[in-house]
Amino acid sequence: METRVAILGIIVENNAVICDIQNLLSEYSDFIIGRMGIPYKQKDIRIISVVLDAPVDTINALTGKIGKIEGVSAKTVYSKG
């Protein structure tokens, strides 16, 4: 199956769900190239960027699952090919 490279941007405004996000990222770890998390104390949020190489359906599934978590926003940017 063809894969695409994508960046998943996650903003966490609810600290109580960090473990939920971690568990989801662990489930998809085979597709993750790298990730970076930044705590932004001034706004009391966490910013996470995840770089993936996966089929589009897999990336969409992960983005959707993370985006459904209360207090979390998630958006994805895809490579063209």
PyMOL Python script that loads the backbone (N, CA, C, O; Angstrom):
from pymol import cmd

cmd.read_pdbstr("""\
ATOM      1  N   MET A   1       0.838  -1.176   0.000  1.00  0.00           N
ATOM      2  CA  MET A   1       0.000   0.000   0.000  1.00  0.00           C
ATOM      3  C   MET A   1       0.888   1.244   0.000  1.00  0.00           C
ATOM      4  O   MET A   1       1.914   1.284   0.678  1.00  0.00           O
ATOM      5  N   GLU A   2       0.486   2.252  -0.761  1.00  0.00           N
ATOM      6  CA  GLU A   2       1.242   3.491  -0.855  1.00  0.00           C
ATOM      7  C   GLU A   2       1.149   4.290   0.446  1.00  0.00           C
ATOM      8  O   GLU A   2       0.095   4.356   1.078  1.00  0.00           O
ATOM      9  N   THR A   3       2.265   4.889   0.826  1.00  0.00           N
ATOM     10  CA  THR A   3       2.292   5.687   2.048  1.00  0.00           C
ATOM     11  C   THR A   3       2.578   7.144   1.706  1.00  0.00           C
ATOM     12  O   THR A   3       3.070   7.459   0.623  1.00  0.00           O
ATOM     13  N   ARG A   4       2.262   8.013   2.639  1.00  0.00           N
ATOM     14  CA  ARG A   4       2.547   9.438   2.511  1.00  0.00           C
ATOM     15  C   ARG A   4       3.242   9.896   3.783  1.00  0.00           C
ATOM     16  O   ARG A   4       3.047   9.322   4.854  1.00  0.00           O
ATOM     17  N   VAL A   5       4.042  10.920   3.654  1.00  0.00           N
ATOM     18  CA  VAL A   5       4.652  11.548   4.814  1.00  0.00           C
ATOM     19  C   VAL A   5       3.715  12.670   5.253  1.00  0.00           C
ATOM     20  O   VAL A   5       3.196  13.418   4.424  1.00  0.00           O
ATOM     21  N   ALA A   6       3.505  12.779   6.545  1.00  0.00           N
ATOM     22  CA  ALA A   6       2.605  13.793   7.073  1.00  0.00           C
ATOM     23  C   ALA A   6       3.109  14.295   8.416  1.00  0.00           C
ATOM     24  O   ALA A   6       3.843  13.606   9.126  1.00  0.00           O
ATOM     25  N   ILE A   7       2.697  15.512   8.744  1.00  0.00           N
ATOM     26  CA  ILE A   7       2.959  16.074  10.065  1.00  0.00           C
ATOM     27  C   ILE A   7       1.620  16.236  10.762  1.00  0.00           C
ATOM     28  O   ILE A   7       0.720  16.909  10.260  1.00  0.00           O
ATOM     29  N   LEU A   8       1.503  15.616  11.912  1.00  0.00           N
ATOM     30  CA  LEU A   8       0.304  15.721  12.741  1.00  0.00           C
ATOM     31  C   LEU A   8       0.599  16.715  13.850  1.00  0.00           C
ATOM     32  O   LEU A   8       1.477  16.484  14.682  1.00  0.00           O
ATOM     33  N   GLY A   9      -0.137  17.824  13.861  1.00  0.00           N
ATOM     34  CA  GLY A   9       0.016  18.829  14.905  1.00  0.00           C
ATOM     35  C   GLY A   9      -1.072  18.653  15.949  1.00  0.00           C
ATOM     36  O   GLY A   9      -2.254  18.562  15.619  1.00  0.00           O
ATOM     37  N   ILE A  10      -0.666  18.605  17.209  1.00  0.00           N
ATOM     38  CA  ILE A  10      -1.604  18.369  18.310  1.00  0.00           C
ATOM     39  C   ILE A  10      -1.419  19.469  19.346  1.00  0.00           C
ATOM     40  O   ILE A  10      -0.297  19.761  19.757  1.00  0.00           O
ATOM     41  N   ILE A  11      -2.527  20.077  19.765  1.00  0.00           N
ATOM     42  CA  ILE A  11      -2.498  21.038  20.871  1.00  0.00           C
ATOM     43  C   ILE A  11      -3.367  20.478  21.980  1.00  0.00           C
ATOM     44  O   ILE A  11      -4.545  20.181  21.781  1.00  0.00           O
ATOM     45  N   VAL A  12      -2.762  20.340  23.158  1.00  0.00           N
ATOM     46  CA  VAL A  12      -3.437  19.735  24.308  1.00  0.00           C
ATOM     47  C   VAL A  12      -3.711  20.814  25.338  1.00  0.00           C
ATOM     48  O   VAL A  12      -2.785  21.433  25.863  1.00  0.00           O
ATOM     49  N   GLU A  13      -4.993  21.037  25.628  1.00  0.00           N
ATOM     50  CA  GLU A  13      -5.385  22.032  26.627  1.00  0.00           C
ATOM     51  C   GLU A  13      -5.918  21.383  27.898  1.00  0.00           C
ATOM     52  O   GLU A  13      -6.320  22.077  28.831  1.00  0.00           O
ATOM     53  N   ASN A  14      -5.921  20.067  27.935  1.00  0.00           N
ATOM     54  CA  ASN A  14      -6.430  19.309  29.083  1.00  0.00           C
ATOM     55  C   ASN A  14      -5.362  18.311  29.505  1.00  0.00           C
ATOM     56  O   ASN A  14      -5.205  17.267  28.873  1.00  0.00           O
ATOM     57  N   ASN A  15      -4.630  18.620  30.563  1.00  0.00           N
ATOM     58  CA  ASN A  15      -3.525  17.752  31.005  1.00  0.00           C
ATOM     59  C   ASN A  15      -3.969  16.337  31.357  1.00  0.00           C
ATOM     60  O   ASN A  15      -3.167  15.405  31.298  1.00  0.00           O
ATOM     61  N   ALA A  16      -5.217  16.170  31.718  1.00  0.00           N
ATOM     62  CA  ALA A  16      -5.704  14.860  32.151  1.00  0.00           C
ATOM     63  C   ALA A  16      -5.705  13.828  31.027  1.00  0.00           C
ATOM     64  O   ALA A  16      -5.818  12.632  31.296  1.00  0.00           O
ATOM     65  N   VAL A  17      -5.581  14.265  29.774  1.00  0.00           N
ATOM     66  CA  VAL A  17      -5.675  13.320  28.649  1.00  0.00           C
ATOM     67  C   VAL A  17      -4.326  12.973  28.034  1.00  0.00           C
ATOM     68  O   VAL A  17      -4.274  12.291  27.011  1.00  0.00           O
ATOM     69  N   ILE A  18      -3.246  13.427  28.636  1.00  0.00           N
ATOM     70  CA  ILE A  18      -1.916  13.148  28.090  1.00  0.00           C
ATOM     71  C   ILE A  18      -1.679  11.647  27.936  1.00  0.00           C
ATOM     72  O   ILE A  18      -1.120  11.215  26.928  1.00  0.00           O
ATOM     73  N   CYS A  19      -2.090  10.856  28.908  1.00  0.00           N
ATOM     74  CA  CYS A  19      -1.909   9.398  28.827  1.00  0.00           C
ATOM     75  C   CYS A  19      -2.710   8.801  27.676  1.00  0.00           C
ATOM     76  O   CYS A  19      -2.248   7.864  27.023  1.00  0.00           O
ATOM     77  N   ASP A  20      -3.895   9.327  27.422  1.00  0.00           N
ATOM     78  CA  ASP A  20      -4.712   8.847  26.294  1.00  0.00           C
ATOM     79  C   ASP A  20      -3.986   9.088  24.973  1.00  0.00           C
ATOM     80  O   ASP A  20      -3.965   8.222  24.098  1.00  0.00           O
ATOM     81  N   ILE A  21      -3.397  10.263  24.839  1.00  0.00           N
ATOM     82  CA  ILE A  21      -2.652  10.576  23.617  1.00  0.00           C
ATOM     83  C   ILE A  21      -1.435   9.682  23.492  1.00  0.00           C
ATOM     84  O   ILE A  21      -1.157   9.150  22.417  1.00  0.00           O
ATOM     85  N   GLN A  22      -0.713   9.516  24.579  1.00  0.00           N
ATOM     86  CA  GLN A  22       0.471   8.652  24.573  1.00  0.00           C
ATOM     87  C   GLN A  22       0.112   7.225  24.157  1.00  0.00           C
ATOM     88  O   GLN A  22       0.835   6.603  23.379  1.00  0.00           O
ATOM     89  N   ASN A  23      -0.990   6.713  24.670  1.00  0.00           N
ATOM     90  CA  ASN A  23      -1.424   5.356  24.318  1.00  0.00           C
ATOM     91  C   ASN A  23      -1.738   5.241  22.834  1.00  0.00           C
ATOM     92  O   ASN A  23      -1.361   4.256  22.199  1.00  0.00           O
ATOM     93  N   LEU A  24      -2.423   6.234  22.271  1.00  0.00           N
ATOM     94  CA  LEU A  24      -2.724   6.210  20.839  1.00  0.00           C
ATOM     95  C   LEU A  24      -1.453   6.284  20.004  1.00  0.00           C
ATOM     96  O   LEU A  24      -1.308   5.552  19.026  1.00  0.00           O
ATOM     97  N   LEU A  25      -0.537   7.163  20.385  1.00  0.00           N
ATOM     98  CA  LEU A  25       0.716   7.255  19.637  1.00  0.00           C
ATOM     99  C   LEU A  25       1.504   5.946  19.717  1.00  0.00           C
ATOM    100  O   LEU A  25       2.161   5.559  18.750  1.00  0.00           O
ATOM    101  N   SER A  26       1.443   5.278  20.840  1.00  0.00           N
ATOM    102  CA  SER A  26       2.115   3.976  20.979  1.00  0.00           C
ATOM    103  C   SER A  26       1.503   2.933  20.052  1.00  0.00           C
ATOM    104  O   SER A  26       2.217   2.105  19.487  1.00  0.00           O
ATOM    105  N   GLU A  27       0.182   2.972  19.895  1.00  0.00           N
ATOM    106  CA  GLU A  27      -0.494   2.034  18.984  1.00  0.00           C
ATOM    107  C   GLU A  27      -0.028   2.217  17.539  1.00  0.00           C
ATOM    108  O   GLU A  27       0.015   1.256  16.771  1.00  0.00           O
ATOM    109  N   TYR A  28       0.315   3.441  17.175  1.00  0.00           N
ATOM    110  CA  TYR A  28       0.708   3.759  15.797  1.00  0.00           C
ATOM    111  C   TYR A  28       2.220   3.941  15.666  1.00  0.00           C
ATOM    112  O   TYR A  28       2.685   4.520  14.683  1.00  0.00           O
ATOM    113  N   SER A  29       2.978   3.465  16.623  1.00  0.00           N
ATOM    114  CA  SER A  29       4.427   3.714  16.658  1.00  0.00           C
ATOM    115  C   SER A  29       5.178   3.176  15.441  1.00  0.00           C
ATOM    116  O   SER A  29       6.234   3.704  15.092  1.00  0.00           O
ATOM    117  N   ASP A  30       4.658   2.143  14.796  1.00  0.00           N
ATOM    118  CA  ASP A  30       5.331   1.598  13.606  1.00  0.00           C
ATOM    119  C   ASP A  30       5.366   2.609  12.465  1.00  0.00           C
ATOM    120  O   ASP A  30       6.204   2.490  11.571  1.00  0.00           O
ATOM    121  N   PHE A  31       4.487   3.589  12.474  1.00  0.00           N
ATOM    122  CA  PHE A  31       4.387   4.576  11.403  1.00  0.00           C
ATOM    123  C   PHE A  31       5.044   5.908  11.753  1.00  0.00           C
ATOM    124  O   PHE A  31       5.156   6.784  10.895  1.00  0.00           O
ATOM    125  N   ILE A  32       5.473   6.069  12.989  1.00  0.00           N
ATOM    126  CA  ILE A  32       6.016   7.352  13.449  1.00  0.00           C
ATOM    127  C   ILE A  32       7.510   7.437  13.156  1.00  0.00           C
ATOM    128  O   ILE A  32       8.295   6.588  13.580  1.00  0.00           O
ATOM    129  N   ILE A  33       7.882   8.485  12.420  1.00  0.00           N
ATOM    130  CA  ILE A  33       9.290   8.744  12.127  1.00  0.00           C
ATOM    131  C   ILE A  33       9.930   9.459  13.317  1.00  0.00           C
ATOM    132  O   ILE A  33      11.053   9.147  13.713  1.00  0.00           O
ATOM    133  N   GLY A  34       9.204  10.416  13.875  1.00  0.00           N
ATOM    134  CA  GLY A  34       9.711  11.161  15.023  1.00  0.00           C
ATOM    135  C   GLY A  34       8.616  12.046  15.596  1.00  0.00           C
ATOM    136  O   GLY A  34       7.587  12.286  14.964  1.00  0.00           O
ATOM    137  N   ARG A  35       8.863  12.522  16.803  1.00  0.00           N
ATOM    138  CA  ARG A  35       7.887  13.414  17.422  1.00  0.00           C
ATOM    139  C   ARG A  35       8.598  14.342  18.387  1.00  0.00           C
ATOM    140  O   ARG A  35       9.683  14.052  18.891  1.00  0.00           O
ATOM    141  N   MET A  36       7.933  15.490  18.629  1.00  0.00           N
ATOM    142  CA  MET A  36       8.492  16.475  19.535  1.00  0.00           C
ATOM    143  C   MET A  36       7.347  17.073  20.346  1.00  0.00           C
ATOM    144  O   MET A  36       6.304  17.429  19.798  1.00  0.00           O
ATOM    145  N   GLY A  37       7.550  17.177  21.638  1.00  0.00           N
ATOM    146  CA  GLY A  37       6.558  17.783  22.502  1.00  0.00           C
ATOM    147  C   GLY A  37       7.128  19.008  23.184  1.00  0.00           C
ATOM    148  O   GLY A  37       8.262  18.999  23.663  1.00  0.00           O
ATOM    149  N   ILE A  38       6.327  20.064  23.222  1.00  0.00           N
ATOM    150  CA  ILE A  38       6.762  21.316  23.835  1.00  0.00           C
ATOM    151  C   ILE A  38       5.717  21.754  24.850  1.00  0.00           C
ATOM    152  O   ILE A  38       4.574  22.018  24.477  1.00  0.00           O
ATOM    153  N   PRO A  39       6.084  21.837  26.128  1.00  0.00           N
ATOM    154  CA  PRO A  39       5.148  22.416  27.093  1.00  0.00           C
ATOM    155  C   PRO A  39       5.233  23.936  27.001  1.00  0.00           C
ATOM    156  O   PRO A  39       6.323  24.503  27.076  1.00  0.00           O
ATOM    157  N   TYR A  40       4.100  24.593  26.839  1.00  0.00           N
ATOM    158  CA  TYR A  40       4.068  26.054  26.765  1.00  0.00           C
ATOM    159  C   TYR A  40       3.406  26.557  28.032  1.00  0.00           C
ATOM    160  O   TYR A  40       2.187  26.710  28.101  1.00  0.00           O
ATOM    161  N   LYS A  41       4.233  26.811  29.032  1.00  0.00           N
ATOM    162  CA  LYS A  41       3.757  27.131  30.379  1.00  0.00           C
ATOM    163  C   LYS A  41       2.945  28.415  30.446  1.00  0.00           C
ATOM    164  O   LYS A  41       2.008  28.508  31.239  1.00  0.00           O
ATOM    165  N   GLN A  42       3.285  29.406  29.630  1.00  0.00           N
ATOM    166  CA  GLN A  42       2.563  30.678  29.681  1.00  0.00           C
ATOM    167  C   GLN A  42       1.078  30.513  29.351  1.00  0.00           C
ATOM    168  O   GLN A  42       0.244  31.254  29.873  1.00  0.00           O
ATOM    169  N   LYS A  43       0.746  29.564  28.505  1.00  0.00           N
ATOM    170  CA  LYS A  43      -0.645  29.314  28.120  1.00  0.00           C
ATOM    171  C   LYS A  43      -1.195  28.030  28.734  1.00  0.00           C
ATOM    172  O   LYS A  43      -2.359  27.690  28.524  1.00  0.00           O
ATOM    173  N   ASP A  44      -0.362  27.316  29.491  1.00  0.00           N
ATOM    174  CA  ASP A  44      -0.734  26.032  30.109  1.00  0.00           C
ATOM    175  C   ASP A  44      -1.274  25.043  29.077  1.00  0.00           C
ATOM    176  O   ASP A  44      -2.313  24.414  29.281  1.00  0.00           O
ATOM    177  N   ILE A  45      -0.543  24.919  27.961  1.00  0.00           N
ATOM    178  CA  ILE A  45      -0.887  23.948  26.920  1.00  0.00           C
ATOM    179  C   ILE A  45       0.358  23.144  26.561  1.00  0.00           C
ATOM    180  O   ILE A  45       1.477  23.514  26.917  1.00  0.00           O
ATOM    181  N   ARG A  46       0.148  22.057  25.862  1.00  0.00           N
ATOM    182  CA  ARG A  46       1.230  21.237  25.321  1.00  0.00           C
ATOM    183  C   ARG A  46       1.070  21.203  23.817  1.00  0.00           C
ATOM    184  O   ARG A  46      -0.042  21.066  23.306  1.00  0.00           O
ATOM    185  N   ILE A  47       2.180  21.327  23.107  1.00  0.00           N
ATOM    186  CA  ILE A  47       2.173  21.283  21.648  1.00  0.00           C
ATOM    187  C   ILE A  47       2.992  20.070  21.240  1.00  0.00           C
ATOM    188  O   ILE A  47       4.144  19.922  21.647  1.00  0.00           O
ATOM    189  N   ILE A  48       2.388  19.201  20.433  1.00  0.00           N
ATOM    190  CA  ILE A  48       3.063  17.974  20.012  1.00  0.00           C
ATOM    191  C   ILE A  48       3.043  17.929  18.488  1.00  0.00           C
ATOM    192  O   ILE A  48       1.995  18.118  17.871  1.00  0.00           O
ATOM    193  N   SER A  49       4.197  17.680  17.886  1.00  0.00           N
ATOM    194  CA  SER A  49       4.241  17.441  16.441  1.00  0.00           C
ATOM    195  C   SER A  49       4.738  16.019  16.226  1.00  0.00           C
ATOM    196  O   SER A  49       5.707  15.575  16.842  1.00  0.00           O
ATOM    197  N   VAL A  50       4.051  15.324  15.339  1.00  0.00           N
ATOM    198  CA  VAL A  50       4.367  13.926  15.046  1.00  0.00           C
ATOM    199  C   VAL A  50       4.558  13.794  13.543  1.00  0.00           C
ATOM    200  O   VAL A  50       3.680  14.185  12.773  1.00  0.00           O
ATOM    201  N   VAL A  51       5.690  13.249  13.115  1.00  0.00           N
ATOM    202  CA  VAL A  51       5.946  13.011  11.699  1.00  0.00           C
ATOM    203  C   VAL A  51       5.712  11.536  11.422  1.00  0.00           C
ATOM    204  O   VAL A  51       6.264  10.664  12.093  1.00  0.00           O
ATOM    205  N   LEU A  52       4.879  11.275  10.416  1.00  0.00           N
ATOM    206  CA  LEU A  52       4.476   9.907  10.095  1.00  0.00           C
ATOM    207  C   LEU A  52       4.798   9.558   8.649  1.00  0.00           C
ATOM    208  O   LEU A  52       4.858  10.436   7.788  1.00  0.00           O
ATOM    209  N   ASP A  53       5.002   8.291   8.393  1.00  0.00           N
ATOM    210  CA  ASP A  53       5.052   7.738   7.041  1.00  0.00           C
ATOM    211  C   ASP A  53       4.112   6.548   7.064  1.00  0.00           C
ATOM    212  O   ASP A  53       4.453   5.482   7.578  1.00  0.00           O
ATOM    213  N   ALA A  54       2.905   6.740   6.494  1.00  0.00           N
ATOM    214  CA  ALA A  54       1.857   5.729   6.638  1.00  0.00           C
ATOM    215  C   ALA A  54       0.835   5.884   5.521  1.00  0.00           C
ATOM    216  O   ALA A  54       0.804   6.913   4.847  1.00  0.00           O
ATOM    217  N   PRO A  55      -0.004   4.866   5.318  1.00  0.00           N
ATOM    218  CA  PRO A  55      -1.125   5.024   4.390  1.00  0.00           C
ATOM    219  C   PRO A  55      -2.045   6.151   4.870  1.00  0.00           C
ATOM    220  O   PRO A  55      -2.188   6.371   6.073  1.00  0.00           O
ATOM    221  N   VAL A  56      -2.657   6.852   3.936  1.00  0.00           N
ATOM    222  CA  VAL A  56      -3.519   7.981   4.286  1.00  0.00           C
ATOM    223  C   VAL A  56      -4.621   7.568   5.248  1.00  0.00           C
ATOM    224  O   VAL A  56      -4.931   8.314   6.176  1.00  0.00           O
ATOM    225  N   ASP A  57      -5.220   6.398   5.051  1.00  0.00           N
ATOM    226  CA  ASP A  57      -6.281   5.938   5.958  1.00  0.00           C
ATOM    227  C   ASP A  57      -5.777   5.795   7.393  1.00  0.00           C
ATOM    228  O   ASP A  57      -6.504   6.094   8.341  1.00  0.00           O
ATOM    229  N   THR A  58      -4.557   5.347   7.551  1.00  0.00           N
ATOM    230  CA  THR A  58      -3.971   5.183   8.883  1.00  0.00           C
ATOM    231  C   THR A  58      -3.743   6.544   9.542  1.00  0.00           C
ATOM    232  O   THR A  58      -4.039   6.733  10.722  1.00  0.00           O
ATOM    233  N   ILE A  59      -3.216   7.479   8.768  1.00  0.00           N
ATOM    234  CA  ILE A  59      -2.986   8.824   9.295  1.00  0.00           C
ATOM    235  C   ILE A  59      -4.313   9.470   9.685  1.00  0.00           C
ATOM    236  O   ILE A  59      -4.425  10.080  10.749  1.00  0.00           O
ATOM    237  N   ASN A  60      -5.315   9.332   8.820  1.00  0.00           N
ATOM    238  CA  ASN A  60      -6.633   9.899   9.112  1.00  0.00           C
ATOM    239  C   ASN A  60      -7.248   9.282  10.365  1.00  0.00           C
ATOM    240  O   ASN A  60      -7.869   9.977  11.169  1.00  0.00           O
ATOM    241  N   ALA A  61      -7.071   7.983  10.523  1.00  0.00           N
ATOM    242  CA  ALA A  61      -7.621   7.302  11.706  1.00  0.00           C
ATOM    243  C   ALA A  61      -6.986   7.835  12.982  1.00  0.00           C
ATOM    244  O   ALA A  61      -7.685   8.127  13.952  1.00  0.00           O
ATOM    245  N   LEU A  62      -5.667   7.962  12.983  1.00  0.00           N
ATOM    246  CA  LEU A  62      -4.978   8.486  14.165  1.00  0.00           C
ATOM    247  C   LEU A  62      -5.405   9.927  14.447  1.00  0.00           C
ATOM    248  O   LEU A  62      -5.708  10.271  15.589  1.00  0.00           O
ATOM    249  N   THR A  63      -5.430  10.766  13.420  1.00  0.00           N
ATOM    250  CA  THR A  63      -5.836  12.163  13.598  1.00  0.00           C
ATOM    251  C   THR A  63      -7.251  12.250  14.157  1.00  0.00           C
ATOM    252  O   THR A  63      -7.515  13.047  15.058  1.00  0.00           O
ATOM    253  N   GLY A  64      -8.153  11.443  13.634  1.00  0.00           N
ATOM    254  CA  GLY A  64      -9.533  11.445  14.105  1.00  0.00           C
ATOM    255  C   GLY A  64      -9.660  11.011  15.552  1.00  0.00           C
ATOM    256  O   GLY A  64     -10.393  11.625  16.327  1.00  0.00           O
ATOM    257  N   LYS A  65      -8.951   9.958  15.917  1.00  0.00           N
ATOM    258  CA  LYS A  65      -9.010   9.465  17.298  1.00  0.00           C
ATOM    259  C   LYS A  65      -8.466  10.495  18.275  1.00  0.00           C
ATOM    260  O   LYS A  65      -9.041  10.710  19.342  1.00  0.00           O
ATOM    261  N   ILE A  66      -7.360  11.131  17.912  1.00  0.00           N
ATOM    262  CA  ILE A  66      -6.775  12.138  18.800  1.00  0.00           C
ATOM    263  C   ILE A  66      -7.677  13.368  18.861  1.00  0.00           C
ATOM    264  O   ILE A  66      -7.866  13.945  19.932  1.00  0.00           O
ATOM    265  N   GLY A  67      -8.231  13.770  17.725  1.00  0.00           N
ATOM    266  CA  GLY A  67      -9.088  14.946  17.681  1.00  0.00           C
ATOM    267  C   GLY A  67     -10.387  14.807  18.459  1.00  0.00           C
ATOM    268  O   GLY A  67     -10.994  15.810  18.836  1.00  0.00           O
ATOM    269  N   LYS A  68     -10.819  13.572  18.704  1.00  0.00           N
ATOM    270  CA  LYS A  68     -12.045  13.336  19.465  1.00  0.00           C
ATOM    271  C   LYS A  68     -11.848  13.424  20.979  1.00  0.00           C
ATOM    272  O   LYS A  68     -12.821  13.447  21.732  1.00  0.00           O
ATOM    273  N   ILE A  69     -10.602  13.474  21.422  1.00  0.00           N
ATOM    274  CA  ILE A  69     -10.323  13.554  22.850  1.00  0.00           C
ATOM    275  C   ILE A  69     -10.664  14.963  23.337  1.00  0.00           C
ATOM    276  O   ILE A  69     -10.295  15.953  22.705  1.00  0.00           O
ATOM    277  N   GLU A  70     -11.363  15.041  24.454  1.00  0.00           N
ATOM    278  CA  GLU A  70     -11.784  16.323  25.027  1.00  0.00           C
ATOM    279  C   GLU A  70     -10.575  17.194  25.358  1.00  0.00           C
ATOM    280  O   GLU A  70      -9.639  16.748  26.021  1.00  0.00           O
ATOM    281  N   GLY A  71     -10.607  18.441  24.889  1.00  0.00           N
ATOM    282  CA  GLY A  71      -9.532  19.377  25.192  1.00  0.00           C
ATOM    283  C   GLY A  71      -8.323  19.249  24.290  1.00  0.00           C
ATOM    284  O   GLY A  71      -7.247  19.746  24.622  1.00  0.00           O
ATOM    285  N   VAL A  72      -8.490  18.572  23.123  1.00  0.00           N
ATOM    286  CA  VAL A  72      -7.380  18.351  22.201  1.00  0.00           C
ATOM    287  C   VAL A  72      -7.792  18.791  20.798  1.00  0.00           C
ATOM    288  O   VAL A  72      -8.904  18.510  20.352  1.00  0.00           O
ATOM    289  N   SER A  73      -6.886  19.482  20.109  1.00  0.00           N
ATOM    290  CA  SER A  73      -7.069  19.824  18.695  1.00  0.00           C
ATOM    291  C   SER A  73      -5.984  19.115  17.899  1.00  0.00           C
ATOM    292  O   SER A  73      -4.834  19.039  18.333  1.00  0.00           O
ATOM    293  N   ALA A  74      -6.357  18.593  16.725  1.00  0.00           N
ATOM    294  CA  ALA A  74      -5.392  17.880  15.893  1.00  0.00           C
ATOM    295  C   ALA A  74      -5.640  18.197  14.420  1.00  0.00           C
ATOM    296  O   ALA A  74      -6.780  18.170  13.956  1.00  0.00           O
ATOM    297  N   LYS A  75      -4.578  18.494  13.698  1.00  0.00           N
ATOM    298  CA  LYS A  75      -4.638  18.754  12.259  1.00  0.00           C
ATOM    299  C   LYS A  75      -3.431  18.096  11.596  1.00  0.00           C
ATOM    300  O   LYS A  75      -2.372  17.942  12.205  1.00  0.00           O
ATOM    301  N   THR A  76      -3.618  17.712  10.336  1.00  0.00           N
ATOM    302  CA  THR A  76      -2.548  17.027   9.622  1.00  0.00           C
ATOM    303  C   THR A  76      -2.241  17.732   8.309  1.00  0.00           C
ATOM    304  O   THR A  76      -3.139  18.207   7.614  1.00  0.00           O
ATOM    305  N   VAL A  77      -0.965  17.789   7.987  1.00  0.00           N
ATOM    306  CA  VAL A  77      -0.493  18.302   6.701  1.00  0.00           C
ATOM    307  C   VAL A  77       0.209  17.148   5.993  1.00  0.00           C
ATOM    308  O   VAL A  77       1.059  16.480   6.582  1.00  0.00           O
ATOM    309  N   TYR A  78      -0.148  16.913   4.719  1.00  0.00           N
ATOM    310  CA  TYR A  78       0.382  15.784   3.957  1.00  0.00           C
ATOM    311  C   TYR A  78       1.390  16.219   2.892  1.00  0.00           C
ATOM    312  O   TYR A  78       1.313  17.320   2.346  1.00  0.00           O
ATOM    313  N   SER A  79       2.334  15.321   2.618  1.00  0.00           N
ATOM    314  CA  SER A  79       3.217  15.531   1.461  1.00  0.00           C
ATOM    315  C   SER A  79       2.390  15.331   0.195  1.00  0.00           C
ATOM    316  O   SER A  79       1.313  14.736   0.236  1.00  0.00           O
ATOM    317  N   LYS A  80       2.895  15.826  -0.916  1.00  0.00           N
ATOM    318  CA  LYS A  80       2.147  15.694  -2.172  1.00  0.00           C
ATOM    319  C   LYS A  80       2.237  14.299  -2.769  1.00  0.00           C
ATOM    320  O   LYS A  80       1.395  13.914  -3.580  1.00  0.00           O
ATOM    321  N   GLY A  81       3.220  13.563  -2.384  1.00  0.00           N
ATOM    322  CA  GLY A  81       3.349  12.250  -2.999  1.00  0.00           C
ATOM    323  C   GLY A  81       4.068  11.253  -2.161  1.00  0.00           C
ATOM    324  O   GLY A  81       4.239  10.107  -2.575  1.00  0.00           O
TER     325      GLY A  81
END
""", "prot")
cmd.dss("prot")
cmd.show_as("cartoon", "prot")
cmd.util.cbc("prot")
cmd.orient("prot")
